[in-house]
Amino acid sequence: METSNFNNNLKIGENIMRQRKKKGFTQKQLASAIGISQSSMSKYETGVLQISAETIIQFANALKVNFNTILGTQNDESFSYSPSLKIMRRLKKIENMSPSDQKALLKTIDKYIQSL
């Protein structure tokens, strides 16, 4: 593999890893979401495997980012915010709480945030 191809693959792999961690996915979860093995996922992230345009788009869709974010040509902050998987799990639990428990919890969260 040429050095420039390896460097490009590594850059793309690092972007995938950064977005994966930001969204709260494990390698196994993201690999499963796009139909590849965890081993392949690791090889993409470390730049060992050359990544196709189709696979870049699959990663972008699974991570809910623009493909340019994966390529590193655009900052993902310009796109709408998407909470991490950890936050989403907690929000689902909060939604299942009674209205009075939700109100009490949100009041506590608001007080904490105001104290920062």
N, CA, C and O atoms as a GROMACS GRO file, in nm:
protein
  464
    1MET      N    1   0.084  -0.118   0.000
    1MET     CA    2   0.000   0.000   0.000
    1MET      C    3   0.089   0.124   0.000
    1MET      O    4   0.186   0.131   0.076
    2GLU      N    5   0.057   0.223  -0.085
    2GLU     CA    6   0.134   0.347  -0.089
    2GLU      C    7   0.120   0.420   0.044
    2GLU      O    8   0.019   0.406   0.113
    3THR      N    9   0.223   0.499   0.078
    3THR     CA   10   0.221   0.574   0.202
    3THR      C   11   0.107   0.675   0.204
    3THR      O   12   0.040   0.689   0.306
    4SER      N   13   0.082   0.745   0.092
    4SER     CA   14  -0.025   0.845   0.088
    4SER      C   15  -0.161   0.779   0.106
    4SER      O   16  -0.248   0.835   0.173
    5ASN      N   17  -0.183   0.661   0.047
    5ASN     CA   18  -0.310   0.589   0.067
    5ASN      C   19  -0.326   0.548   0.212
    5ASN      O   20  -0.434   0.559   0.270
    6PHE      N   21  -0.216   0.499   0.272
    6PHE     CA   22  -0.222   0.459   0.412
    6PHE      C   23  -0.256   0.580   0.499
    6PHE      O   24  -0.340   0.570   0.589
    7ASN      N   25  -0.192   0.694   0.473
    7ASN     CA   26  -0.218   0.814   0.552
    7ASN      C   27  -0.363   0.860   0.537
    7ASN      O   28  -0.426   0.900   0.635
    8ASN      N   29  -0.417   0.854   0.414
    8ASN     CA   30  -0.558   0.889   0.393
    8ASN      C   31  -0.650   0.793   0.466
    8ASN      O   32  -0.746   0.835   0.530
    9ASN      N   33  -0.620   0.663   0.456
    9ASN     CA   34  -0.703   0.563   0.526
    9ASN      C   35  -0.696   0.584   0.676
    9ASN      O   36  -0.797   0.571   0.746
   10LEU      N   37  -0.578   0.617   0.727
   10LEU     CA   38  -0.562   0.638   0.870
   10LEU      C   39  -0.640   0.761   0.915
   10LEU      O   40  -0.706   0.758   1.019
   11LYS      N   41  -0.634   0.868   0.837
   11LYS     CA   42  -0.709   0.990   0.870
   11LYS      C   43  -0.859   0.962   0.874
   11LYS      O   44  -0.928   1.004   0.966
   12ILE      N   45  -0.908   0.892   0.774
   12ILE     CA   46  -1.050   0.857   0.768
   12ILE      C   47  -1.085   0.766   0.886
   12ILE      O   48  -1.188   0.784   0.951
   13GLY      N   49  -1.000   0.669   0.914
   13GLY     CA   50  -1.023   0.578   1.026
   13GLY      C   51  -1.027   0.652   1.159
   13GLY      O   52  -1.111   0.622   1.244
   14GLU      N   53  -0.938   0.748   1.176
   14GLU     CA   54  -0.938   0.828   1.300
   14GLU      C   55  -1.065   0.910   1.311
   14GLU      O   56  -1.119   0.926   1.420
   15ASN      N   57  -1.114   0.962   1.199
   15ASN     CA   58  -1.240   1.038   1.200
   15ASN      C   59  -1.358   0.948   1.236
   15ASN      O   60  -1.446   0.988   1.312
   16ILE      N   61  -1.358   0.827   1.183
   16ILE     CA   62  -1.464   0.731   1.216
   16ILE      C   63  -1.459   0.700   1.366
   16ILE      O   64  -1.562   0.701   1.433
   17MET      N   65  -1.340   0.672   1.417
   17MET     CA   66  -1.326   0.640   1.559
   17MET      C   67  -1.372   0.758   1.646
   17MET      O   68  -1.442   0.738   1.746
   18ARG      N   69  -1.332   0.879   1.610
   18ARG     CA   70  -1.370   0.997   1.686
   18ARG      C   71  -1.523   1.012   1.691
   18ARG      O   72  -1.581   1.036   1.797
   19GLN      N   73  -1.587   0.996   1.576
   19GLN     CA   74  -1.733   1.007   1.570
   19GLN      C   75  -1.802   0.892   1.643
   19GLN      O   76  -1.903   0.911   1.710
   20ARG      N   77  -1.745   0.773   1.630
   20ARG     CA   78  -1.802   0.656   1.699
   20ARG      C   79  -1.802   0.678   1.849
   20ARG      O   80  -1.903   0.654   1.915
   21LYS      N   81  -1.690   0.723   1.902
   21LYS     CA   82  -1.680   0.746   2.047
   21LYS      C   83  -1.769   0.862   2.090
   21LYS      O   84  -1.832   0.856   2.196
   22LYS      N   85  -1.775   0.964   2.009
   22LYS     CA   86  -1.859   1.080   2.039
   22LYS      C   87  -2.006   1.041   2.048
   22LYS      O   88  -2.080   1.094   2.131
   23LYS      N   89  -2.046   0.947   1.965
   23LYS     CA   90  -2.186   0.903   1.963
   23LYS      C   91  -2.214   0.790   2.062
   23LYS      O   92  -2.329   0.750   2.078
   24GLY      N   93  -2.110   0.740   2.128
   24GLY     CA   94  -2.128   0.638   2.231
   24GLY      C   95  -2.138   0.496   2.180
   24GLY      O   96  -2.189   0.409   2.250
   25PHE      N   97  -2.088   0.470   2.060
   25PHE     CA   98  -2.091   0.335   2.004
   25PHE      C   99  -1.961   0.261   2.037
   25PHE      O  100  -1.854   0.321   2.044
   26THR      N  101  -1.971   0.131   2.056
   26THR     CA  102  -1.853   0.047   2.061
   26THR      C  103  -1.820   0.008   1.916
   26THR      O  104  -1.902   0.028   1.826
   27GLN      N  105  -1.700  -0.046   1.896
   27GLN     CA  106  -1.666  -0.095   1.762
   27GLN      C  107  -1.766  -0.201   1.718
   27GLN      O  108  -1.811  -0.201   1.603
   28LYS      N  109  -1.800  -0.290   1.808
   28LYS     CA  110  -1.891  -0.399   1.775
   28LYS      C  111  -2.029  -0.346   1.734
   28LYS      O  112  -2.088  -0.395   1.638
   29GLN      N  113  -2.079  -0.246   1.807
   29GLN     CA  114  -2.211  -0.190   1.775
   29GLN      C  115  -2.212  -0.123   1.638
   29GLN      O  116  -2.304  -0.143   1.558
   30LEU      N  117  -2.110  -0.043   1.611
   30LEU     CA  118  -2.106   0.027   1.482
   30LEU      C  119  -2.084  -0.072   1.368
   30LEU      O  120  -2.145  -0.060   1.262
   31ALA      N  121  -1.997  -0.169   1.390
   31ALA     CA  122  -1.974  -0.272   1.288
   31ALA      C  123  -2.104  -0.344   1.254
   31ALA      O  124  -2.136  -0.367   1.138
   32SER      N  125  -2.178  -0.379   1.357
   32SER     CA  126  -2.306  -0.447   1.337
   32SER      C  127  -2.405  -0.359   1.261
   32SER      O  128  -2.482  -0.407   1.178
   33ALA      N  129  -2.403  -0.229   1.290
   33ALA     CA  130  -2.496  -0.136   1.226
   33ALA      C  131  -2.474  -0.126   1.076
   33ALA      O  132  -2.569  -0.101   1.001
   34ILE      N  133  -2.350  -0.148   1.031
   34ILE     CA  134  -2.326  -0.140   0.886
   34ILE      C  135  -2.296  -0.275   0.823
   34ILE      O  136  -2.265  -0.284   0.704
   35GLY      N  137  -2.305  -0.380   0.904
   35GLY     CA  138  -2.293  -0.516   0.849
   35GLY      C  139  -2.152  -0.563   0.822
   35GLY      O  140  -2.127  -0.634   0.724
   36ILE      N  141  -2.058  -0.524   0.909
   36ILE     CA  142  -1.920  -0.574   0.895
   36ILE      C  143  -1.878  -0.637   1.027
   36ILE      O  144  -1.948  -0.624   1.127
   37SER      N  145  -1.764  -0.704   1.027
   37SER     CA  146  -1.714  -0.766   1.150
   37SER      C  147  -1.642  -0.662   1.235
   37SER      O  148  -1.600  -0.557   1.186
   38GLN      N  149  -1.629  -0.692   1.364
   38GLN     CA  150  -1.554  -0.603   1.453
   38GLN      C  151  -1.408  -0.595   1.409
   38GLN      O  152  -1.345  -0.490   1.421
   39SER      N  153  -1.355  -0.704   1.358
   39SER     CA  154  -1.218  -0.707   1.310
   39SER      C  155  -1.199  -0.608   1.194
   39SER      O  156  -1.102  -0.533   1.191
   40SER      N  157  -1.293  -0.608   1.100
   40SER     CA  158  -1.286  -0.512   0.989
   40SER      C  159  -1.299  -0.369   1.040
   40SER      O  160  -1.230  -0.279   0.993
   41MET      N  161  -1.387  -0.350   1.138
   41MET     CA  162  -1.406  -0.218   1.198
   41MET      C  163  -1.273  -0.166   1.252
   41MET      O  164  -1.235  -0.052   1.227
   42SER      N  165  -1.203  -0.250   1.325
   42SER     CA  166  -1.074  -0.214   1.382
   42SER      C  167  -0.973  -0.180   1.272
   42SER      O  168  -0.896  -0.084   1.285
   43LYS      N  169  -0.974  -0.258   1.166
   43LYS     CA  170  -0.880  -0.235   1.055
   43LYS      C  171  -0.911  -0.105   0.981
   43LYS      O  172  -0.819  -0.037   0.935
   44TYR      N  173  -1.039  -0.069   0.970
   44TYR     CA  174  -1.073   0.060   0.910
   44TYR      C  175  -1.023   0.174   0.998
   44TYR      O  176  -0.966   0.271   0.949
   45GLU      N  177  -1.045   0.162   1.129
   45GLU     CA  178  -1.006   0.269   1.220
   45GLU      C  179  -0.855   0.288   1.228
   45GLU      O  180  -0.807   0.399   1.255
   46THR      N  181  -0.780   0.183   1.206
   46THR     CA  182  -0.633   0.193   1.212
   46THR      C  183  -0.570   0.216   1.075
   46THR      O  184  -0.447   0.223   1.063
   47GLY      N  185  -0.652   0.227   0.972
   47GLY     CA  186  -0.601   0.254   0.838
   47GLY      C  187  -0.545   0.135   0.766
   47GLY      O  188  -0.485   0.150   0.659
   48VAL      N  189  -0.562   0.015   0.821
   48VAL     CA  190  -0.508  -0.106   0.758
   48VAL      C  191  -0.589  -0.143   0.634
   48VAL      O  192  -0.533  -0.183   0.532
   49LEU      N  193  -0.722  -0.130   0.642
   49LEU     CA  194  -0.808  -0.160   0.527
   49LEU      C  195  -0.839  -0.033   0.450
   49LEU      O  196  -0.868   0.071   0.510
   50GLN      N  197  -0.832  -0.041   0.318
   50GLN     CA  198  -0.873   0.072   0.236
   50GLN      C  199  -1.025   0.077   0.236
   50GLN      O  200  -1.091  -0.024   0.217
   51ILE      N  201  -1.078   0.196   0.257
   51ILE     CA  202  -1.223   0.211   0.271
   51ILE      C  203  -1.283   0.263   0.141
   51ILE      O  204  -1.232   0.357   0.080
   52SER      N  205  -1.393   0.201   0.099
   52SER     CA  206  -1.460   0.242  -0.024
   52SER      C  207  -1.553   0.360   0.003
   52SER      O  208  -1.589   0.388   0.118
   53ALA      N  209  -1.591   0.429  -0.103
   53ALA     CA  210  -1.685   0.541  -0.092
   53ALA      C  211  -1.818   0.493  -0.033
   53ALA      O  212  -1.879   0.562   0.049
   54GLU      N  213  -1.862   0.376  -0.075
   54GLU     CA  214  -1.988   0.321  -0.024
   54GLU      C  215  -1.981   0.297   0.126
   54GLU      O  216  -2.077   0.325   0.198
   55THR      N  217  -1.868   0.246   0.174
   55THR     CA  218  -1.852   0.219   0.317
   55THR      C  219  -1.846   0.349   0.396
   55THR      O  220  -1.898   0.357   0.507
   56ILE      N  221  -1.782   0.451   0.339
   56ILE     CA  222  -1.777   0.582   0.405
   56ILE      C  223  -1.919   0.634   0.425
   56ILE      O  224  -1.953   0.686   0.531
   57ILE      N  225  -2.002   0.621   0.322
   57ILE     CA  226  -2.141   0.666   0.332
   57ILE      C  227  -2.217   0.584   0.435
   57ILE      O  228  -2.299   0.639   0.508
   58GLN      N  229  -2.192   0.453   0.442
   58GLN     CA  230  -2.257   0.369   0.543
   58GLN      C  231  -2.219   0.414   0.684
   58GLN      O  232  -2.305   0.423   0.772
   59PHE      N  233  -2.091   0.444   0.705
   59PHE     CA  234  -2.047   0.493   0.836
   59PHE      C  235  -2.114   0.626   0.867
   59PHE      O  236  -2.163   0.647   0.978
   60ALA      N  237  -2.115   0.716   0.770
   60ALA     CA  238  -2.175   0.848   0.792
   60ALA      C  239  -2.323   0.835   0.828
   60ALA      O  240  -2.371   0.903   0.919
   61ASN      N  241  -2.395   0.749   0.758
   61ASN     CA  242  -2.537   0.729   0.788
   61ASN      C  243  -2.558   0.670   0.927
   61ASN      O  244  -2.646   0.714   1.001
   62ALA      N  245  -2.478   0.570   0.961
   62ALA     CA  246  -2.492   0.506   1.092
   62ALA      C  247  -2.459   0.603   1.206
   62ALA      O  248  -2.518   0.598   1.313
   63LEU      N  249  -2.362   0.692   1.180
   63LEU     CA  250  -2.320   0.788   1.282
   63LEU      C  251  -2.399   0.918   1.276
   63LEU      O  252  -2.381   1.007   1.360
   64LYS      N  253  -2.486   0.929   1.176
   64LYS     CA  254  -2.569   1.049   1.157
   64LYS      C  255  -2.484   1.175   1.142
   64LYS      O  256  -2.510   1.278   1.204
   65VAL      N  257  -2.383   1.164   1.056
   65VAL     CA  258  -2.299   1.279   1.021
   65VAL      C  259  -2.288   1.284   0.869
   65VAL      O  260  -2.318   1.185   0.801
   66ASN      N  261  -2.247   1.396   0.817
   66ASN     CA  262  -2.224   1.410   0.674
   66ASN      C  263  -2.098   1.332   0.636
   66ASN      O  264  -2.005   1.323   0.716
   67PHE      N  265  -2.095   1.277   0.517
   67PHE     CA  266  -1.978   1.199   0.477
   67PHE      C  267  -1.851   1.284   0.477
   67PHE      O  268  -1.742   1.231   0.493
   68ASN      N  269  -1.864   1.415   0.458
   68ASN     CA  270  -1.747   1.503   0.462
   68ASN      C  271  -1.684   1.506   0.601
   68ASN      O  272  -1.564   1.531   0.614
   69THR      N  273  -1.763   1.480   0.704
   69THR     CA  274  -1.709   1.471   0.840
   69THR      C  275  -1.618   1.350   0.850
   69THR      O  276  -1.513   1.356   0.914
   70ILE      N  277  -1.658   1.240   0.790
   70ILE     CA  278  -1.577   1.118   0.790
   70ILE      C  279  -1.449   1.141   0.709
   70ILE      O  280  -1.341   1.096   0.749
   71LEU      N  281  -1.461   1.210   0.597
   71LEU     CA  282  -1.344   1.239   0.515
   71LEU      C  283  -1.252   1.341   0.580
   71LEU      O  284  -1.134   1.350   0.546
   72GLY      N  285  -1.306   1.418   0.673
   72GLY     CA  286  -1.225   1.521   0.740
   72GLY      C  287  -1.220   1.651   0.663
   72GLY      O  288  -1.135   1.736   0.690
   73THR      N  289  -1.312   1.668   0.568
   73THR     CA  290  -1.314   1.791   0.489
   73THR      C  291  -1.413   1.893   0.542
   73THR      O  292  -1.422   2.005   0.491
   74GLN      N  293  -1.489   1.854   0.643
   74GLN     CA  294  -1.587   1.946   0.701
   74GLN      C  295  -1.605   1.914   0.847
   74GLN      O  296  -1.609   1.797   0.887
   75ASN      N  297  -1.616   2.016   0.927
   75ASN     CA  298  -1.639   2.000   1.070
   75ASN      C  299  -1.784   1.957   1.092
   75ASN      O  300  -1.875   2.017   1.034
   76ASP      N  301  -1.806   1.857   1.172
   76ASP     CA  302  -1.941   1.806   1.193
   76ASP      C  303  -2.026   1.898   1.278
   76ASP      O  304  -2.146   1.874   1.291
   77GLU      N  305  -1.969   2.003   1.338
   77GLU     CA  306  -2.045   2.093   1.423
   77GLU      C  307  -2.150   2.170   1.344
   77GLU      O  308  -2.244   2.223   1.403
   78SER      N  309  -2.135   2.178   1.212
   78SER     CA  310  -2.230   2.254   1.132
   78SER      C  311  -2.361   2.178   1.111
   78SER      O  312  -2.457   2.233   1.057
   79PHE      N  313  -2.365   2.054   1.151
   79PHE     CA  314  -2.485   1.974   1.136
   79PHE      C  315  -2.559   1.965   1.269
   79PHE      O  316  -2.502   1.994   1.374
   80SER      N  317  -2.684   1.926   1.262
   80SER     CA  318  -2.766   1.925   1.383
   80SER      C  319  -2.707   1.833   1.489
   80SER      O  320  -2.644   1.732   1.460
   81TYR      N  321  -2.731   1.871   1.612
   81TYR     CA  322  -2.681   1.796   1.727
   81TYR      C  323  -2.757   1.665   1.738
   81TYR      O  324  -2.879   1.660   1.721
   82SER      N  325  -2.686   1.560   1.768
   82SER     CA  326  -2.746   1.431   1.792
   82SER      C  327  -2.688   1.376   1.922
   82SER      O  328  -2.567   1.351   1.930
   83PRO      N  329  -2.772   1.358   2.024
   83PRO     CA  330  -2.720   1.309   2.153
   83PRO      C  331  -2.652   1.174   2.140
   83PRO      O  332  -2.682   1.095   2.050
   84SER      N  333  -2.559   1.148   2.230
   84SER     CA  334  -2.489   1.020   2.231
   84SER      C  335  -2.585   0.908   2.268
   84SER      O  336  -2.695   0.933   2.319
   85LEU      N  337  -2.543   0.787   2.243
   85LEU     CA  338  -2.623   0.670   2.277
   85LEU      C  339  -2.650   0.663   2.426
   85LEU      O  340  -2.759   0.624   2.468
   86LYS      N  341  -2.551   0.700   2.508
   86LYS     CA  342  -2.568   0.699   2.654
   86LYS      C  343  -2.677   0.796   2.696
   86LYS      O  344  -2.760   0.764   2.781
   87ILE      N  345  -2.677   0.915   2.638
   87ILE     CA  346  -2.778   1.016   2.670
   87ILE      C  347  -2.916   0.968   2.625
   87ILE      O  348  -3.014   0.982   2.697
   88MET      N  349  -2.922   0.912   2.506
   88MET     CA  350  -3.050   0.863   2.453
   88MET      C  351  -3.110   0.755   2.542
   88MET      O  352  -3.231   0.752   2.563
   89ARG      N  353  -3.026   0.665   2.593
   89ARG     CA  354  -3.076   0.560   2.682
   89ARG      C  355  -3.137   0.621   2.808
   89ARG      O  356  -3.243   0.578   2.856
   90ARG      N  357  -3.068   0.722   2.862
   90ARG     CA  358  -3.118   0.788   2.982
   90ARG      C  359  -3.248   0.863   2.955
   90ARG      O  360  -3.340   0.861   3.037
   91LEU      N  361  -3.255   0.928   2.840
   91LEU     CA  362  -3.377   1.001   2.805
   91LEU      C  363  -3.497   0.907   2.794
   91LEU      O  364  -3.607   0.941   2.836
   92LYS      N  365  -3.474   0.789   2.737
   92LYS     CA  366  -3.584   0.692   2.726
   92LYS      C  367  -3.633   0.650   2.864
   92LYS      O  368  -3.753   0.633   2.886
   93LYS      N  369  -3.539   0.632   2.958
   93LYS     CA  370  -3.579   0.595   3.095
   93LYS      C  371  -3.657   0.709   3.161
   93LYS      O  372  -3.754   0.685   3.232
   94ILE      N  373  -3.613   0.831   3.135
   94ILE     CA  374  -3.683   0.948   3.193
   94ILE      C  375  -3.824   0.956   3.136
   94ILE      O  376  -3.919   0.986   3.209
   95GLU      N  377  -3.839   0.932   3.007
   95GLU     CA  378  -3.971   0.937   2.945
   95GLU      C  379  -4.067   0.835   3.005
   95GLU      O  380  -4.188   0.857   3.003
   96ASN      N  381  -4.015   0.725   3.058
   96ASN     CA  382  -4.100   0.621   3.118
   96ASN      C  383  -4.136   0.651   3.263
   96ASN      O  384  -4.214   0.579   3.325
   97MET      N  385  -4.078   0.758   3.318
   97MET     CA  386  -4.107   0.795   3.456
   97MET      C  387  -4.244   0.865   3.463
   97MET      O  388  -4.295   0.913   3.362
   98SER      N  389  -4.299   0.869   3.582
   98SER     CA  390  -4.424   0.942   3.601
   98SER      C  391  -4.398   1.091   3.581
   98SER      O  392  -4.284   1.137   3.598
   99PRO      N  393  -4.501   1.167   3.546
   99PRO     CA  394  -4.482   1.311   3.526
   99PRO      C  395  -4.423   1.382   3.649
   99PRO      O  396  -4.342   1.474   3.635
  100SER      N  397  -4.464   1.340   3.767
  100SER     CA  398  -4.412   1.406   3.888
  100SER      C  399  -4.263   1.373   3.909
  100SER      O  400  -4.186   1.459   3.950
  101ASP      N  401  -4.224   1.248   3.880
  101ASP     CA  402  -4.083   1.211   3.891
  101ASP      C  403  -3.999   1.284   3.785
  101ASP      O  404  -3.887   1.328   3.813
  102GLN      N  405  -4.054   1.296   3.664
  102GLN     CA  406  -3.984   1.370   3.558
  102GLN      C  407  -3.961   1.514   3.601
  102GLN      O  408  -3.852   1.569   3.584
  103LYS      N  409  -4.066   1.575   3.656
  103LYS     CA  410  -4.057   1.716   3.698
  103LYS      C  411  -3.950   1.733   3.806
  103LYS      O  412  -3.871   1.828   3.802
  104ALA      N  413  -3.948   1.642   3.903
  104ALA     CA  414  -3.849   1.649   4.012
  104ALA      C  415  -3.707   1.631   3.958
  104ALA      O  416  -3.616   1.703   3.998
  105LEU      N  417  -3.689   1.535   3.868
  105LEU     CA  418  -3.558   1.510   3.812
  105LEU      C  419  -3.509   1.629   3.728
  105LEU      O  420  -3.394   1.672   3.741
  106LEU      N  421  -3.597   1.682   3.644
  106LEU     CA  422  -3.559   1.795   3.560
  106LEU      C  423  -3.529   1.919   3.643
  106LEU      O  424  -3.442   1.998   3.607
  107LYS      N  425  -3.599   1.936   3.752
  107LYS     CA  426  -3.572   2.048   3.843
  107LYS      C  427  -3.431   2.033   3.903
  107LYS      O  428  -3.356   2.131   3.913
  108THR      N  429  -3.396   1.911   3.941
  108THR     CA  430  -3.262   1.884   3.995
  108THR      C  431  -3.154   1.909   3.889
  108THR      O  432  -3.051   1.969   3.918
  109ILE      N  433  -3.179   1.862   3.768
  109ILE     CA  434  -3.084   1.883   3.659
  109ILE      C  435  -3.067   2.032   3.632
  109ILE      O  436  -2.955   2.080   3.616
  110ASP      N  437  -3.179   2.106   3.626
  110ASP     CA  438  -3.172   2.250   3.602
  110ASP      C  439  -3.091   2.322   3.709
  110ASP      O  440  -3.011   2.410   3.679
  111LYS      N  441  -3.111   2.284   3.834
  111LYS     CA  442  -3.033   2.346   3.945
  111LYS      C  443  -2.885   2.316   3.929
  111LYS      O  444  -2.801   2.404   3.948
  112TYR      N  445  -2.854   2.193   3.894
  112TYR     CA  446  -2.714   2.156   3.876
  112TYR      C  447  -2.650   2.236   3.762
  112TYR      O  448  -2.540   2.288   3.777
  113ILE      N  449  -2.720   2.246   3.650
  113ILE     CA  450  -2.666   2.319   3.535
  113ILE      C  451  -2.647   2.466   3.568
  113ILE      O  452  -2.548   2.527   3.528
  114GLN      N  453  -2.740   2.523   3.641
  114GLN     CA  454  -2.727   2.665   3.679
  114GLN      C  455  -2.609   2.689   3.770
  114GLN      O  456  -2.554   2.799   3.772
  115SER      N  457  -2.569   2.589   3.847
  115SER     CA  458  -2.457   2.604   3.939
  115SER      C  459  -2.321   2.596   3.869
  115SER      O  460  -2.219   2.630   3.929
  116LEU      N  461  -2.319   2.554   3.745
  116LEU     CA  462  -2.192   2.540   3.672
  116LEU      C  463  -2.134   2.675   3.634
  116LEU      O  464  -2.028   2.681   3.572
   0.00000   0.00000   0.00000
